[in-house]
Amino acid sequence: MSSEQTTMSGPVHLSLPSPPPDPVSGCLECLGIAVTRANARSVGDHSKATDANVVLRTHLREDHGAE
């Protein structure tokens, strides 16, 4: 007989996704990314909207010091 375990050891706990980042008021780059995200959402392109969130988070961290 084999003693190899064939079942999971316990439940997997997933958290809710982070809320979408907010653009900084008065920043044209933030505005452009937010418009791209809104356009993607309006046509149901959730992949492109998610990509815009990543770009916005990176921009916020690098150019606005957000964490």
C-alpha positions as CSV (number, residue, x, y, z in Angstrom):
1,M,0.0,0.0,0.0
2,S,1.1,3.5,-0.7
3,S,1.2,6.2,2.0
4,E,1.0,9.0,-0.5
5,Q,-1.4,11.7,0.6
6,T,-4.0,12.4,-2.2
7,T,-6.1,15.1,-0.5
8,M,-5.5,18.7,0.5
9,S,-4.2,19.3,4.0
10,G,-6.7,22.0,4.8
11,P,-8.9,24.8,3.4
12,V,-7.6,27.6,1.3
13,H,-8.4,31.1,2.5
14,L,-8.7,33.8,-0.1
15,S,-9.1,37.5,0.6
16,L,-11.3,39.9,-1.3
17,P,-9.5,41.8,-4.0
18,S,-8.2,45.3,-3.2
19,P,-10.4,48.2,-4.2
20,P,-9.4,50.0,-7.4
21,P,-6.9,52.8,-6.8
22,D,-8.1,56.4,-6.9
23,P,-6.2,58.9,-9.2
24,V,-4.6,62.0,-7.6
25,S,-6.6,65.1,-8.3
26,G,-4.8,67.5,-10.7
27,C,-2.4,64.8,-12.1
28,L,-2.8,64.4,-15.8
29,E,-1.1,61.0,-15.9
30,C,-3.5,59.7,-13.2
31,L,-6.4,61.1,-15.2
32,G,-5.2,59.5,-18.4
33,I,-4.9,56.1,-16.7
34,A,-8.3,56.5,-15.0
35,V,-9.9,57.3,-18.4
36,T,-8.3,54.2,-19.9
37,R,-9.7,52.2,-17.1
38,A,-13.2,53.7,-17.4
39,N,-13.3,53.1,-21.2
40,A,-12.2,49.5,-20.7
41,R,-14.9,48.9,-18.1
42,S,-17.5,50.5,-20.3
43,V,-16.9,47.9,-23.1
44,G,-16.5,45.0,-20.7
45,D,-12.8,44.6,-21.1
46,H,-12.0,43.6,-17.5
47,S,-8.5,42.5,-18.4
48,K,-7.6,45.9,-19.7
49,A,-9.3,47.6,-16.7
50,T,-7.2,45.4,-14.4
51,D,-4.0,46.3,-16.3
52,A,-4.9,50.0,-15.9
53,N,-5.2,49.5,-12.1
54,V,-1.8,48.0,-12.0
55,V,-0.3,50.9,-14.0
56,L,-2.1,53.4,-11.8
57,R,-0.9,51.7,-8.6
58,T,2.7,51.7,-10.0
59,H,2.4,55.4,-10.9
60,L,0.9,56.3,-7.5
61,R,3.8,54.5,-5.7
62,E,6.6,55.9,-7.9
63,D,5.4,59.4,-8.6
64,H,3.2,60.2,-5.6
65,G,4.8,58.2,-2.8
66,A,1.7,56.1,-2.2
67,E,2.0,52.7,-0.7
